Each structure stands twice: as C-alpha cells, then as structure tokens.
C-alpha cells in the first residue's frame, strides 16, 4: 500500500546541511500496525511528517497505491491527506473554544461535508470511543485521556485508511496511555486501518505487528 524508496530529508541551518533522513526504504502493507522506535533526533517525527504529506522529502519517493503523491500539486495533496490520512500527535491540538463535537467535526467541514452529516459522523466517532456523554464539553473540561480520545475521533471522522500517531500517549500517565493504546490497536484490527506509531514505548511496540528502528536517519534492525 505504501512504498518508500530512497527517501532523504536535508535541512539547511546556519549554512550547514543536516541530513535527517538518509536513503530510507520501507514497505507498509494495508492493515498493518507498524511501530517506529529510535532515540530523540533519529528522524522519526520527520519521517512521519513526510509520510503524512505534511512535508516534502529532499530526495526519493513515497508511493501510495503505486502513485507518487509528491508529483501532485498542493491542493490535490491536501485533499488526499484530508480524506485518507488521520493524525494523532503527542499534544492533542484541540481548539479550546470549541466542544468535543465541534473539534471532531472540523476535518469533515473542511472537506465540504454538510453540517448535519458532519455532526452525525462526529457523534458516532465520539460515541464509539466512549465519549457519548462528553459531546458538548470543551477541552478544558476533559481529562487528558478524554482530550486525546477526542483527537483520535477527529482523526477518524473521514474514515481514513491510514492513521499516523506521533508519541500519542507521551503526555499521559501509564494507565491512561494503555487505554489509548488499546483503542488504537482495536481500530487497526476492527476497521482494517493501517496504523503507524512513532514511540519510545517498547511495550507498545511489542503489541504491534511489526517494529522498525531509525538510527542516524536510516532504518535499522532492532
């Protein structure tokens, strides 16, 4: 489903080239759950950002179903990203002035889904994640785990085939983090969502179907 070929990413800082990713080659199958492990600075988050078409590689290609998405214009990339890729980050990035329902509706509304349909989709997503009684609560009225579940619902509202998560439980206590892990892995199994998680959590990685490492910008064996 996803084929990464000779992927490289270089940043320029103070006139110096910094190679963050170097010749990354990887295939990710539909419905797979993949953990990416590595120390800070290994290039994990940069790789996930490029995989989600939020940034462009300096070299190499990423094929989604045999199509090079970086050959598209920005509008087509944005449309594909909005429909096919969900994101969950360490920080939930919820808008504080909006309710759980309104936050969850945002991607659908941006995609042109009618208001009532977006509301129904959001209610279903939140209810499936155990937040049916938190629809009108704002982020400040929710626990950390509830906020992250709203973020997951928001990521799922367009029914994406791919869910990318960057340290999704890094700000949560162990017990709450485990609940989020359970939710993500259950979504992978029940909805056949391709799940890619960047994590430092070896226990979580052990629960995934496959684990790779990133070291000095390259894929390595663990």
Buried (B, 14 or more C-beta within 10 A) or exposed (E): BBBBBEBBBBEEEEEEEEBBBBBBEBEBEEBBBBBBBBEEEBBBBBBBBBBBBBEEBBEBBBBBEEEEBBEBEEEEBBEBBBBBBBBBBBEBEBEEEBBBBBBBBBBBBEBEBEEEEBBBBBBBBBBBBEBEEBBEBBBEEBEBBBBBBBBBBBBBBBEBBBBBBBBBBBBBEEEBBBBBBEBBBEBBEEBEBBBBBBBEBEEBBEBBBEBBBBBBBBBEEE
